[in-house]
Amino acid sequence: MISIIDFQNIARTRLGDAQCLLEQGHLDGAFYLGGYAVEIALKTRLCKVENLAGFPKDKDEFKLYKQEGFINVSHKQEKWFSHDLENLKNLIQNAEQEKGMQSIDFEYDYSVDWGFVIEWKETKRY
């Protein structure tokens, strides 16, 4: 498992890397690394909503968590391991609703243009 603290640190590091690239005018690289920072932050939030100490390190660990009841049986592993930011956002919001939690409004709560954020894809490196 990748602990929540480690995941948060990785997200902050990728965000810092993206900021450095942005300051140097390397917009494509900044966007690419920034997208990974958002992906990791979303996966961290998903772990918190699901009351997990960390993110499963691989699909076998995911299956074990699911069998042990730590992960909702309706959740599909390919969605957890996806790089699709919209999919991850939806997973979080669905999990929050299932648990009766107040759902995050990403655009309002974080003052982001979600329409721009979801343009990121891990394949946009070239």
MOPAC internal coordinates of N, CA, C and O (Angstrom, degrees):
PM7 1SCF
backbone

  N    0.0000 0     0.00 0     0.00 0    0    0    0
  C    1.4351 1     0.00 0     0.00 0    1    0    0
  C    1.5256 1   109.35 1     0.00 0    2    1    0
  O    1.2310 1   121.36 1   -36.24 1    3    2    1
  N    1.3004 1   114.99 1   143.76 1    3    2    1
  C    1.4635 1   121.02 1   173.79 1    5    3    2
  C    1.5289 1   105.82 1   -98.23 1    6    5    3
  O    1.2310 1   120.35 1   -64.77 1    7    6    5
  N    1.3131 1   116.94 1   115.23 1    7    6    5
  C    1.4642 1   120.32 1  -174.16 1    9    7    6
  C    1.5304 1   111.07 1   -61.96 1   10    9    7
  O    1.2310 1   121.49 1   -24.89 1   11   10    9
  N    1.3162 1   114.75 1   155.11 1   11   10    9
  C    1.4722 1   120.14 1   177.63 1   13   11   10
  C    1.5210 1   110.15 1   -58.73 1   14   13   11
  O    1.2310 1   120.27 1   138.53 1   15   14   13
  N    1.3074 1   117.09 1   -41.47 1   15   14   13
  C    1.4698 1   120.45 1  -179.65 1   17   15   14
  C    1.5252 1   110.25 1   -62.58 1   18   17   15
  O    1.2310 1   120.33 1   135.10 1   19   18   17
  N    1.3323 1   116.97 1   -44.90 1   19   18   17
  C    1.4692 1   119.73 1   177.68 1   21   19   18
  C    1.5202 1   110.81 1   -62.39 1   22   21   19
  O    1.2310 1   120.45 1   137.37 1   23   22   21
  N    1.3339 1   116.74 1   -42.63 1   23   22   21
  C    1.4628 1   120.14 1   179.47 1   25   23   22
  C    1.5240 1   110.63 1   -62.35 1   26   25   23
  O    1.2310 1   119.99 1   137.51 1   27   26   25
  N    1.3295 1   117.63 1   -42.49 1   27   26   25
  C    1.4632 1   120.81 1   178.12 1   29   27   26
  C    1.5262 1   110.72 1   -61.86 1   30   29   27
  O    1.2310 1   120.44 1   137.91 1   31   30   29
  N    1.3321 1   116.77 1   -42.09 1   31   30   29
  C    1.4621 1   120.33 1   178.74 1   33   31   30
  C    1.5238 1   111.88 1   -64.85 1   34   33   31
  O    1.2310 1   120.70 1   140.28 1   35   34   33
  N    1.3247 1   116.26 1   -39.72 1   35   34   33
  C    1.4709 1   119.97 1   177.65 1   37   35   34
  C    1.5259 1   109.95 1   -63.41 1   38   37   35
  O    1.2310 1   120.25 1   136.08 1   39   38   37
  N    1.3351 1   117.14 1   -43.92 1   39   38   37
  C    1.4724 1   120.63 1   179.39 1   41   39   38
  C    1.5308 1   110.39 1   -60.94 1   42   41   39
  O    1.2310 1   120.45 1   135.90 1   43   42   41
  N    1.3239 1   116.74 1   -44.10 1   43   42   41
  C    1.4769 1   120.02 1   179.71 1   45   43   42
  C    1.5315 1   111.02 1   -64.49 1   46   45   43
  O    1.2310 1   120.43 1   141.19 1   47   46   45
  N    1.3090 1   116.78 1   -38.81 1   47   46   45
  C    1.4636 1   120.67 1   178.67 1   49   47   46
  C    1.5226 1   110.71 1   -64.43 1   50   49   47
  O    1.2310 1   120.20 1   133.19 1   51   50   49
  N    1.3453 1   117.22 1   -46.81 1   51   50   49
  C    1.4704 1   120.78 1   178.82 1   53   51   50
  C    1.5273 1   110.51 1   -62.42 1   54   53   51
  O    1.2310 1   120.39 1   142.12 1   55   54   53
  N    1.3373 1   116.86 1   -37.88 1   55   54   53
  C    1.4565 1   120.40 1   178.00 1   57   55   54
  C    1.5311 1   110.51 1   -65.52 1   58   57   55
  O    1.2310 1   120.53 1   139.26 1   59   58   57
  N    1.3275 1   116.59 1   -40.74 1   59   58   57
  C    1.4683 1   120.47 1   176.17 1   61   59   58
  C    1.5134 1   111.80 1   -63.92 1   62   61   59
  O    1.2310 1   120.38 1   139.33 1   63   62   61
  N    1.3258 1   116.89 1   -40.67 1   63   62   61
  C    1.4660 1   120.71 1   176.09 1   65   63   62
  C    1.5239 1   110.38 1   -61.02 1   66   65   63
  O    1.2310 1   121.08 1   136.73 1   67   66   65
  N    1.3296 1   115.54 1   -43.27 1   67   66   65
  C    1.4662 1   120.28 1   179.71 1   69   67   66
  C    1.5247 1   110.55 1   -63.34 1   70   69   67
  O    1.2310 1   120.26 1   139.40 1   71   70   69
  N    1.3280 1   117.11 1   -40.60 1   71   70   69
  C    1.4699 1   121.12 1   179.11 1   73   71   70
  C    1.5306 1   110.67 1   -62.24 1   74   73   71
  O    1.2310 1   120.25 1   137.32 1   75   74   73
  N    1.3299 1   117.13 1   -42.68 1   75   74   73
  C    1.4711 1   120.68 1   178.04 1   77   75   74
  C    1.5261 1   110.90 1   -61.23 1   78   77   75
  O    1.2310 1   120.77 1   135.48 1   79   78   77
  N    1.3129 1   116.14 1   -44.52 1   79   78   77
  C    1.4689 1   119.73 1   178.48 1   81   79   78
  C    1.5225 1   111.02 1   -63.32 1   82   81   79
  O    1.2310 1   120.39 1   138.84 1   83   82   81
  N    1.3175 1   116.86 1   -41.16 1   83   82   81
  C    1.4647 1   120.97 1   179.00 1   85   83   82
  C    1.5282 1   110.64 1   -61.69 1   86   85   83
  O    1.2310 1   120.43 1   135.84 1   87   86   85
  N    1.3218 1   116.78 1   -44.16 1   87   86   85
  C    1.4672 1   121.30 1   179.76 1   89   87   86
  C    1.5203 1   112.19 1   -62.99 1   90   89   87
  O    1.2310 1   120.27 1   152.60 1   91   90   89
  N    1.3143 1   117.08 1   -27.40 1   91   90   89
  C    1.4680 1   121.75 1   178.69 1   93   91   90
  C    1.5279 1   112.45 1   -91.09 1   94   93   91
  O    1.2310 1   120.60 1  -177.29 1   95   94   93
  N    1.3165 1   116.47 1     2.71 1   95   94   93
  C    1.4612 1   120.46 1   177.46 1   97   95   94
  C    1.5170 1   114.72 1    83.50 1   98   97   95
  O    1.2310 1   120.17 1  -167.21 1   99   98   97
  N    1.3126 1   117.29 1    12.79 1   99   98   97
  C    1.4681 1   121.45 1   179.32 1  101   99   98
  C    1.5330 1   108.84 1   -93.02 1  102  101   99
  O    1.2310 1   121.39 1  -103.21 1  103  102  101
  N    1.3189 1   114.94 1    76.79 1  103  102  101
  C    1.4583 1   121.06 1  -171.19 1  105  103  102
  C    1.5194 1   113.26 1   -65.35 1  106  105  103
  O    1.2310 1   120.03 1   137.72 1  107  106  105
  N    1.3195 1   117.54 1   -42.28 1  107  106  105
  C    1.4645 1   119.78 1  -179.06 1  109  107  106
  C    1.5276 1   111.25 1   -62.83 1  110  109  107
  O    1.2310 1   120.59 1   135.55 1  111  110  109
  N    1.3255 1   116.47 1   -44.45 1  111  110  109
  C    1.4594 1   120.54 1   178.84 1  113  111  110
  C    1.5218 1   111.64 1   -65.39 1  114  113  111
  O    1.2310 1   120.54 1   141.10 1  115  114  113
  N    1.3355 1   116.58 1   -38.90 1  115  114  113
  C    1.4668 1   120.91 1   178.37 1  117  115  114
  C    1.5246 1   110.51 1   -63.62 1  118  117  115
  O    1.2310 1   120.54 1   136.63 1  119  118  117
  N    1.3235 1   116.57 1   -43.37 1  119  118  117
  C    1.4584 1   121.09 1   178.86 1  121  119  118
  C    1.5211 1   110.76 1   -63.40 1  122  121  119
  O    1.2310 1   120.92 1   137.43 1  123  122  121
  N    1.3182 1   115.84 1   -42.57 1  123  122  121
  C    1.4652 1   120.91 1  -178.17 1  125  123  122
  C    1.5330 1   111.24 1   -62.99 1  126  125  123
  O    1.2310 1   120.17 1   128.49 1  127  126  125
  N    1.3309 1   117.27 1   -51.51 1  127  126  125
  C    1.4717 1   119.92 1  -179.41 1  129  127  126
  C    1.5272 1   111.62 1   -70.18 1  130  129  127
  O    1.2310 1   120.85 1   145.74 1  131  130  129
  N    1.3271 1   115.97 1   -34.26 1  131  130  129
  C    1.4633 1   119.22 1   176.50 1  133  131  130
  C    1.5216 1   111.58 1   -61.10 1  134  133  131
  O    1.2310 1   120.68 1   142.86 1  135  134  133
  N    1.3198 1   116.30 1   -37.14 1  135  134  133
  C    1.4621 1   120.75 1   177.74 1  137  135  134
  C    1.5133 1   111.88 1   -62.74 1  138  137  135
  O    1.2310 1   120.63 1   139.61 1  139  138  137
  N    1.3244 1   116.40 1   -40.39 1  139  138  137
  C    1.4607 1   119.27 1   177.15 1  141  139  138
  C    1.5270 1   110.73 1   -65.85 1  142  141  139
  O    1.2310 1   120.25 1   143.56 1  143  142  141
  N    1.3271 1   117.13 1   -36.44 1  143  142  141
  C    1.4705 1   120.12 1   177.81 1  145  143  142
  C    1.5297 1   109.93 1   -61.87 1  146  145  143
  O    1.2310 1   120.58 1   137.95 1  147  146  145
  N    1.3273 1   116.50 1   -42.05 1  147  146  145
  C    1.4712 1   120.48 1   178.35 1  149  147  146
  C    1.5245 1   110.12 1   -65.87 1  150  149  147
  O    1.2310 1   120.22 1   135.63 1  151  150  149
  N    1.3240 1   117.18 1   -44.37 1  151  150  149
  C    1.4696 1   120.77 1   179.05 1  153  151  150
  C    1.5286 1   111.07 1   -56.88 1  154  153  151
  O    1.2310 1   120.48 1   132.61 1  155  154  153
  N    1.3068 1   116.70 1   -47.39 1  155  154  153
  C    1.4654 1   121.00 1  -178.26 1  157  155  154
  C    1.5324 1   110.21 1   -66.56 1  158  157  155
  O    1.2310 1   120.40 1   140.62 1  159  158  157
  N    1.3275 1   116.85 1   -39.38 1  159  158  157
  C    1.4650 1   119.84 1   177.88 1  161  159  158
  C    1.5249 1   110.72 1   -63.17 1  162  161  159
  O    1.2310 1   120.00 1   139.72 1  163  162  161
  N    1.3345 1   117.60 1   -40.28 1  163  162  161
  C    1.4640 1   120.78 1   178.20 1  165  163  162
  C    1.5290 1   110.94 1   -65.00 1  166  165  163
  O    1.2310 1   120.42 1   138.21 1  167  166  165
  N    1.3111 1   116.80 1   -41.79 1  167  166  165
  C    1.4643 1   120.04 1   179.18 1  169  167  166
  C    1.5270 1   110.99 1   -66.85 1  170  169  167
  O    1.2310 1   120.44 1   146.98 1  171  170  169
  N    1.3116 1   116.76 1   -33.02 1  171  170  169
  C    1.4627 1   120.76 1   175.19 1  173  171  170
  C    1.5228 1   109.95 1   -64.59 1  174  173  171
  O    1.2310 1   120.58 1   135.06 1  175  174  173
  N    1.3263 1   116.50 1   -44.94 1  175  174  173
  C    1.4692 1   120.97 1   178.43 1  177  175  174
  C    1.5355 1   110.35 1   -61.14 1  178  177  175
  O    1.2310 1   120.37 1   138.24 1  179  178  177
  N    1.3188 1   116.90 1   -41.76 1  179  178  177
  C    1.4571 1   121.26 1   179.13 1  181  179  178
  C    1.5338 1   110.40 1   -59.44 1  182  181  179
  O    1.2310 1   120.49 1   137.05 1  183  182  181
  N    1.3265 1   116.67 1   -42.95 1  183  182  181
  C    1.4723 1   120.48 1   177.59 1  185  183  182
  C    1.5247 1   110.85 1   -62.01 1  186  185  183
  O    1.2310 1   120.51 1   138.14 1  187  186  185
  N    1.3201 1   116.63 1   -41.86 1  187  186  185
  C    1.4676 1   119.94 1   179.98 1  189  187  186
  C    1.5234 1   110.78 1   -64.20 1  190  189  187
  O    1.2310 1   120.29 1   136.21 1  191  190  189
  N    1.3200 1   117.06 1   -43.79 1  191  190  189
  C    1.4693 1   120.67 1   179.68 1  193  191  190
  C    1.5189 1   110.06 1   -62.77 1  194  193  191
  O    1.2310 1   120.39 1   142.19 1  195  194  193
  N    1.3221 1   116.85 1   -37.81 1  195  194  193
  C    1.4657 1   121.34 1  -178.97 1  197  195  194
  C    1.5356 1   113.00 1   -85.80 1  198  197  195
  O    1.2310 1   120.72 1  -175.71 1  199  198  197
  N    1.3332 1   116.24 1     4.29 1  199  198  197
  C    1.4659 1   121.83 1   179.33 1  201  199  198
  C    1.5331 1   112.85 1    58.57 1  202  201  199
  O    1.2310 1   120.89 1  -141.48 1  203  202  201
  N    1.3128 1   115.90 1    38.52 1  203  202  201
  C    1.4643 1   121.34 1   175.99 1  205  203  202
  C    1.5240 1   109.30 1   -97.65 1  206  205  203
  O    1.2310 1   120.44 1   -32.37 1  207  206  205
  N    1.3071 1   116.77 1   147.63 1  207  206  205
  C    1.4641 1   121.05 1   177.92 1  209  207  206
  C    1.5218 1   111.94 1   -76.23 1  210  209  207
  O    1.2310 1   120.75 1   166.15 1  211  210  209
  N    1.3262 1   116.17 1   -13.85 1  211  210  209
  C    1.4565 1   119.94 1  -179.53 1  213  211  210
  C    1.5116 1   111.55 1  -174.19 1  214  213  211
  O    1.2310 1   121.74 1    -0.36 1  215  214  213
  N    1.3009 1   114.28 1   179.64 1  215  214  213
  C    1.4613 1   121.76 1  -178.05 1  217  215  214
  C    1.5278 1   109.25 1   -92.08 1  218  217  215
  O    1.2310 1   120.10 1   -45.01 1  219  218  217
  N    1.3325 1   117.41 1   134.99 1  219  218  217
  C    1.4715 1   118.96 1   178.76 1  221  219  218
  C    1.5265 1   110.74 1   -56.66 1  222  221  219
  O    1.2310 1   120.75 1   -46.01 1  223  222  221
  N    1.3266 1   116.18 1   133.99 1  223  222  221
  C    1.4696 1   119.75 1  -175.21 1  225  223  222
  C    1.5250 1   112.70 1   -74.92 1  226  225  223
  O    1.2310 1   120.69 1   157.81 1  227  226  225
  N    1.3332 1   116.28 1   -22.19 1  227  226  225
  C    1.4672 1   119.52 1   179.15 1  229  227  226
  C    1.5289 1   108.96 1  -157.49 1  230  229  227
  O    1.2310 1   121.10 1    -2.15 1  231  230  229
  N    1.3140 1   115.49 1   177.85 1  231  230  229
  C    1.4641 1   120.25 1  -175.39 1  233  231  230
  C    1.5313 1   112.46 1   -69.28 1  234  233  231
  O    1.2310 1   120.13 1   151.09 1  235  234  233
  N    1.3215 1   117.35 1   -28.91 1  235  234  233
  C    1.4647 1   119.71 1   176.45 1  237  235  234
  C    1.5316 1   110.75 1   -66.51 1  238  237  235
  O    1.2310 1   120.90 1   137.40 1  239  238  237
  N    1.3165 1   115.88 1   -42.60 1  239  238  237
  C    1.4641 1   119.41 1   178.17 1  241  239  238
  C    1.5312 1   110.04 1   -65.76 1  242  241  239
  O    1.2310 1   120.29 1   142.30 1  243  242  241
  N    1.3344 1   117.04 1   -37.70 1  243  242  241
  C    1.4608 1   121.14 1   176.42 1  245  243  242
  C    1.5293 1   110.19 1   -58.03 1  246  245  243
  O    1.2310 1   120.52 1   132.56 1  247  246  245
  N    1.3339 1   116.61 1   -47.44 1  247  246  245
  C    1.4714 1   121.26 1   179.79 1  249  247  246
  C    1.5296 1   110.62 1   -60.03 1  250  249  247
  O    1.2310 1   120.40 1   138.69 1  251  250  249
  N    1.3268 1   116.83 1   -41.31 1  251  250  249
  C    1.4580 1   120.98 1   178.70 1  253  251  250
  C    1.5298 1   110.65 1   -62.67 1  254  253  251
  O    1.2310 1   120.11 1   133.51 1  255  254  253
  N    1.3355 1   117.40 1   -46.49 1  255  254  253
  C    1.4693 1   121.46 1   178.01 1  257  255  254
  C    1.5262 1   110.35 1   -58.43 1  258  257  255
  O    1.2310 1   121.09 1   139.07 1  259  258  257
  N    1.3148 1   115.53 1   -40.93 1  259  258  257
  C    1.4622 1   120.73 1  -179.03 1  261  259  258
  C    1.5315 1   110.32 1   -66.54 1  262  261  259
  O    1.2310 1   120.42 1   135.20 1  263  262  261
  N    1.3248 1   116.80 1   -44.80 1  263  262  261
  C    1.4691 1   121.41 1   178.91 1  265  263  262
  C    1.5270 1   111.42 1   -62.09 1  266  265  263
  O    1.2310 1   121.08 1   143.72 1  267  266  265
  N    1.3235 1   115.55 1   -36.28 1  267  266  265
  C    1.4685 1   120.61 1  -178.52 1  269  267  266
  C    1.5284 1   112.19 1   -81.32 1  270  269  267
  O    1.2310 1   120.41 1   175.64 1  271  270  269
  N    1.3407 1   116.82 1    -4.36 1  271  270  269
  C    1.4630 1   120.79 1   177.30 1  273  271  270
  C    1.5123 1   115.08 1    86.66 1  274  273  271
  O    1.2310 1   120.03 1  -169.64 1  275  274  273
  N    1.3376 1   117.56 1    10.36 1  275  274  273
  C    1.4600 1   120.50 1   179.57 1  277  275  274
  C    1.5252 1   112.14 1   -79.39 1  278  277  275
  O    1.2310 1   120.82 1   154.55 1  279  278  277
  N    1.3264 1   116.04 1   -25.45 1  279  278  277
  C    1.4644 1   121.61 1   179.59 1  281  279  278
  C    1.5210 1   107.51 1  -118.97 1  282  281  279
  O    1.2310 1   120.79 1   -45.18 1  283  282  281
  N    1.3156 1   116.09 1   134.82 1  283  282  281
  C    1.4566 1   122.18 1   179.57 1  285  283  282
  C    1.5219 1   110.21 1   -52.40 1  286  285  283
  O    1.2310 1   120.80 1   -49.74 1  287  286  285
  N    1.3334 1   116.07 1   130.26 1  287  286  285
  C    1.4638 1   120.44 1  -175.90 1  289  287  286
  C    1.5246 1   112.94 1   -63.37 1  290  289  287
  O    1.2310 1   120.11 1   160.11 1  291  290  289
  N    1.3344 1   117.39 1   -19.89 1  291  290  289
  C    1.4672 1   119.51 1   179.37 1  293  291  290
  C    1.5308 1   112.09 1   -78.56 1  294  293  291
  O    1.2310 1   120.16 1   167.13 1  295  294  293
  N    1.3235 1   117.30 1   -12.87 1  295  294  293
  C    1.4634 1   120.07 1  -178.25 1  297  295  294
  C    1.5268 1   110.82 1   -77.87 1  298  297  295
  O    1.2310 1   121.06 1   -44.71 1  299  298  297
  N    1.3098 1   115.58 1   135.29 1  299  298  297
  C    1.4579 1   122.52 1   179.76 1  301  299  298
  C    1.5223 1   108.81 1   -96.54 1  302  301  299
  O    1.2310 1   120.71 1   -44.60 1  303  302  301
  N    1.3387 1   116.24 1   135.40 1  303  302  301
  C    1.4661 1   119.65 1  -177.00 1  305  303  302
  C    1.5104 1   112.42 1   -62.45 1  306  305  303
  O    1.2310 1   119.61 1   145.60 1  307  306  305
  N    1.3328 1   118.36 1   -34.40 1  307  306  305
  C    1.4665 1   118.96 1  -178.52 1  309  307  306
  C    1.5231 1   111.19 1   -64.40 1  310  309  307
  O    1.2310 1   120.03 1   153.05 1  311  310  309
  N    1.3361 1   117.54 1   -26.95 1  311  310  309
  C    1.4633 1   119.48 1   177.34 1  313  311  310
  C    1.5274 1   110.82 1   -75.52 1  314  313  311
  O    1.2310 1   120.25 1   143.56 1  315  314  313
  N    1.3286 1   117.12 1   -36.44 1  315  314  313
  C    1.4621 1   120.10 1   178.07 1  317  315  314
  C    1.5249 1   111.15 1   -67.03 1  318  317  315
  O    1.2310 1   120.38 1   143.38 1  319  318  317
  N    1.3125 1   116.87 1   -36.62 1  319  318  317
  C    1.4664 1   120.44 1  -176.37 1  321  319  318
  C    1.5251 1   112.38 1   -93.89 1  322  321  319
  O    1.2310 1   120.63 1  -173.37 1  323  322  321
  N    1.3021 1   116.40 1     6.63 1  323  322  321
  C    1.4576 1   122.87 1  -179.76 1  325  323  322
  C    1.5336 1   110.68 1   -70.50 1  326  325  323
  O    1.2310 1   121.33 1   -25.01 1  327  326  325
  N    1.3222 1   115.06 1   154.99 1  327  326  325
  C    1.4713 1   120.92 1   171.72 1  329  327  326
  C    1.5282 1   110.06 1   -99.21 1  330  329  327
  O    1.2310 1   120.12 1  -176.17 1  331  330  329
  N    1.3162 1   117.38 1     3.83 1  331  330  329
  C    1.4584 1   123.40 1  -176.27 1  333  331  330
  C    1.5307 1   109.43 1   -78.81 1  334  333  331
  O    1.2310 1   120.68 1   -70.95 1  335  334  333
  N    1.3314 1   116.30 1   109.05 1  335  334  333
  C    1.4602 1   121.37 1  -174.03 1  337  335  334
  C    1.5254 1   112.34 1   -64.97 1  338  337  335
  O    1.2310 1   120.24 1   141.81 1  339  338  337
  N    1.3091 1   117.14 1   -38.19 1  339  338  337
  C    1.4687 1   120.47 1   178.78 1  341  339  338
  C    1.5326 1   109.82 1   -64.54 1  342  341  339
  O    1.2310 1   120.48 1   138.21 1  343  342  341
  N    1.3102 1   116.68 1   -41.79 1  343  342  341
  C    1.4637 1   121.27 1   176.79 1  345  343  342
  C    1.5242 1   110.52 1   -60.35 1  346  345  343
  O    1.2310 1   120.09 1   134.45 1  347  346  345
  N    1.3250 1   117.44 1   -45.55 1  347  346  345
  C    1.4668 1   120.75 1  -179.69 1  349  347  346
  C    1.5305 1   110.93 1   -64.22 1  350  349  347
  O    1.2310 1   120.52 1   139.16 1  351  350  349
  N    1.3266 1   116.61 1   -40.84 1  351  350  349
  C    1.4711 1   120.68 1   177.34 1  353  351  350
  C    1.5271 1   109.95 1   -60.29 1  354  353  351
  O    1.2310 1   120.43 1   135.93 1  355  354  353
  N    1.3175 1   116.78 1   -44.07 1  355  354  353
  C    1.4637 1   120.61 1   179.84 1  357  355  354
  C    1.5263 1   111.73 1   -65.28 1  358  357  355
  O    1.2310 1   120.26 1   140.32 1  359  358  357
  N    1.3357 1   117.12 1   -39.68 1  359  358  357
  C    1.4700 1   120.41 1   176.08 1  361  359  358
  C    1.5251 1   110.93 1   -57.89 1  362  361  359
  O    1.2310 1   120.99 1   135.16 1  363  362  361
  N    1.3172 1   115.72 1   -44.84 1  363  362  361
  C    1.4630 1   121.07 1  -179.85 1  365  363  362
  C    1.5232 1   110.12 1   -62.47 1  366  365  363
  O    1.2310 1   120.62 1   129.86 1  367  366  365
  N    1.3205 1   116.42 1   -50.14 1  367  366  365
  C    1.4613 1   119.61 1  -177.08 1  369  367  366
  C    1.5289 1   111.70 1   -63.76 1  370  369  367
  O    1.2310 1   120.00 1   141.58 1  371  370  369
  N    1.3206 1   117.61 1   -38.42 1  371  370  369
  C    1.4633 1   120.36 1   177.01 1  373  371  370
  C    1.5277 1   111.16 1   -65.28 1  374  373  371
  O    1.2310 1   120.67 1   137.00 1  375  374  373
  N    1.3297 1   116.32 1   -43.00 1  375  374  373
  C    1.4660 1   120.29 1   179.00 1  377  375  374
  C    1.5288 1   110.63 1   -64.04 1  378  377  375
  O    1.2310 1   120.31 1   140.34 1  379  378  377
  N    1.3382 1   117.00 1   -39.66 1  379  378  377
  C    1.4664 1   120.55 1   177.85 1  381  379  378
  C    1.5315 1   110.39 1   -62.40 1  382  381  379
  O    1.2310 1   120.74 1   136.35 1  383  382  381
  N    1.3217 1   116.19 1   -43.65 1  383  382  381
  C    1.4677 1   120.03 1   179.82 1  385  383  382
  C    1.5244 1   111.16 1   -64.52 1  386  385  383
  O    1.2310 1   120.45 1   137.54 1  387  386  385
  N    1.3518 1   116.74 1   -42.46 1  387  386  385
  C    1.4636 1   120.48 1   179.00 1  389  387  386
  C    1.5233 1   111.62 1   -59.68 1  390  389  387
  O    1.2310 1   120.66 1   147.78 1  391  390  389
  N    1.3206 1   116.34 1   -32.22 1  391  390  389
  C    1.4612 1   121.04 1  -177.53 1  393  391  390
  C    1.5315 1   112.47 1   -95.29 1  394  393  391
  O    1.2310 1   120.64 1  -176.57 1  395  394  393
  N    1.3384 1   116.38 1     3.43 1  395  394  393
  C    1.4594 1   120.30 1   179.76 1  397  395  394
  C    1.5134 1   113.57 1    70.64 1  398  397  395
  O    1.2310 1   120.57 1  -156.14 1  399  398  397
  N    1.3245 1   116.51 1    23.86 1  399  398  397
  C    1.4655 1   121.57 1  -179.92 1  401  399  398
  C    1.5228 1   110.12 1   -88.66 1  402  401  399
  O    1.2310 1   120.74 1   -24.43 1  403  402  401
  N    1.3265 1   116.18 1   155.57 1  403  402  401
  C    1.4542 1   121.09 1   172.92 1  405  403  402
  C    1.5215 1   108.01 1   -68.07 1  406  405  403
  O    1.2310 1   120.45 1   -55.99 1  407  406  405
  N    1.3083 1   116.75 1   124.01 1  407  406  405
  C    1.4651 1   120.82 1  -177.97 1  409  407  406
  C    1.5199 1   110.26 1   -79.55 1  410  409  407
  O    1.2310 1   121.03 1   -36.82 1  411  410  409
  N    1.3172 1   115.64 1   143.18 1  411  410  409
  C    1.4625 1   121.59 1   179.19 1  413  411  410
  C    1.5219 1   109.64 1   -76.69 1  414  413  411
  O    1.2310 1   121.01 1   -46.28 1  415  414  413
  N    1.3151 1   115.68 1   133.72 1  415  414  413
  C    1.4637 1   121.07 1   170.18 1  417  415  414
  C    1.5234 1   105.08 1   -97.51 1  418  417  415
  O    1.2310 1   120.95 1   -78.46 1  419  418  417
  N    1.3162 1   115.79 1   101.54 1  419  418  417
  C    1.4601 1   120.95 1  -171.13 1  421  419  418
  C    1.5205 1   112.67 1   -59.84 1  422  421  419
  O    1.2310 1   120.20 1   140.13 1  423  422  421
  N    1.3171 1   117.22 1   -39.87 1  423  422  421
  C    1.4700 1   118.95 1  -178.90 1  425  423  422
  C    1.5195 1   110.91 1   -71.67 1  426  425  423
  O    1.2310 1   120.02 1   137.83 1  427  426  425
  N    1.3094 1   117.58 1   -42.17 1  427  426  425
  C    1.4596 1   120.70 1  -177.79 1  429  427  426
  C    1.5262 1   111.52 1   -77.14 1  430  429  427
  O    1.2310 1   120.42 1   128.81 1  431  430  429
  N    1.3388 1   116.81 1   -51.19 1  431  430  429
  C    1.4633 1   120.51 1  -174.73 1  433  431  430
  C    1.5238 1   113.29 1   -67.26 1  434  433  431
  O    1.2310 1   120.43 1   149.98 1  435  434  433
  N    1.3116 1   116.79 1   -30.02 1  435  434  433
  C    1.4620 1   119.66 1  -176.75 1  437  435  434
  C    1.5128 1   113.52 1  -114.84 1  438  437  435
  O    1.2310 1   120.18 1  -175.19 1  439  438  437
  N    1.3245 1   117.26 1     4.81 1  439  438  437
  C    1.4651 1   122.38 1   179.12 1  441  439  438
  C    1.5283 1   111.70 1    49.50 1  442  441  439
  O    1.2310 1   121.15 1  -131.33 1  443  442  441
  N    1.3201 1   115.40 1    48.67 1  443  442  441
  C    1.4627 1   119.42 1   178.32 1  445  443  442
  C    1.5144 1   109.71 1  -117.90 1  446  445  443
  O    1.2310 1   121.49 1   -25.14 1  447  446  445
  N    1.2932 1   114.75 1   154.86 1  447  446  445
  C    1.4526 1   121.60 1   173.18 1  449  447  446
  C    1.5156 1   106.16 1   -90.59 1  450  449  447
  O    1.2310 1   120.61 1   -88.38 1  451  450  449
  N    1.3367 1   116.43 1    91.62 1  451  450  449
  C    1.4489 1   120.65 1  -174.86 1  453  451  450
  C    1.5259 1   111.20 1   -59.13 1  454  453  451
  O    1.2310 1   120.34 1   147.87 1  455  454  453
  N    1.3262 1   116.96 1   -32.13 1  455  454  453
  C    1.4671 1   120.50 1   177.77 1  457  455  454
  C    1.5241 1   111.67 1   -59.43 1  458  457  455
  O    1.2310 1   120.29 1   146.68 1  459  458  457
  N    1.3201 1   117.05 1   -33.32 1  459  458  457
  C    1.4620 1   121.40 1   176.41 1  461  459  458
  C    1.5251 1   110.70 1   -77.24 1  462  461  459
  O    1.2310 1   120.62 1   137.20 1  463  462  461
  N    1.3143 1   116.42 1   -42.80 1  463  462  461
  C    1.4665 1   121.04 1  -176.85 1  465  463  462
  C    1.5285 1   110.96 1   -60.21 1  466  465  463
  O    1.2310 1   120.29 1   136.91 1  467  466  465
  N    1.3377 1   117.06 1   -43.09 1  467  466  465
  C    1.4618 1   118.48 1  -175.82 1  469  467  466
  C    1.5213 1   113.32 1   -73.78 1  470  469  467
  O    1.2310 1   120.05 1   176.74 1  471  470  469
  N    1.3198 1   117.52 1    -3.26 1  471  470  469
  C    1.4645 1   120.31 1   173.20 1  473  471  470
  C    1.5232 1   111.12 1   -70.07 1  474  473  471
  O    1.2310 1   120.63 1   160.84 1  475  474  473
  N    1.3410 1   116.39 1   -19.16 1  475  474  473
  C    1.4606 1   120.23 1  -178.61 1  477  475  474
  C    1.5251 1   109.95 1   -68.40 1  478  477  475
  O    1.2310 1   121.59 1   -43.26 1  479  478  477
  N    1.2988 1   114.57 1   136.74 1  479  478  477
  C    1.4648 1   122.76 1   173.16 1  481  479  478
  C    1.5211 1   106.62 1  -138.99 1  482  481  479
  O    1.2310 1   120.54 1   -35.72 1  483  482  481
  N    1.3344 1   116.56 1   144.28 1  483  482  481
  C    1.4768 1   119.55 1   179.52 1  485  483  482
  C    1.5188 1   111.70 1   -63.36 1  486  485  483
  O    1.2310 1   120.21 1   161.86 1  487  486  485
  N    1.3092 1   117.20 1   -18.14 1  487  486  485
  C    1.4768 1   120.68 1   179.87 1  489  487  486
  C    1.5256 1   112.38 1   -83.54 1  490  489  487
  O    1.2310 1   119.29 1   176.75 1  491  490  489
  N    1.3233 1   118.95 1    -3.25 1  491  490  489
  C    1.4695 1   121.80 1  -177.92 1  493  491  490
  C    1.5218 1   112.24 1   -83.34 1  494  493  491
  O    1.2310 1   120.37 1  -150.71 1  495  494  493
  N    1.2975 1   116.89 1    29.29 1  495  494  493
  C    1.4622 1   119.64 1  -178.33 1  497  495  494
  C    1.5100 1   112.56 1   -85.18 1  498  497  495
  O    1.2310 1   119.62 1   169.44 1  499  498  497
  N    1.3062 1   118.32 1   -10.56 1  499  498  497
  C    1.4720 1   120.55 1  -176.94 1  501  499  498
  C    1.5039 1   110.91 1  -116.72 1  502  501  499
  O    1.2310 1   120.10 1   180.00 1  503  502  501

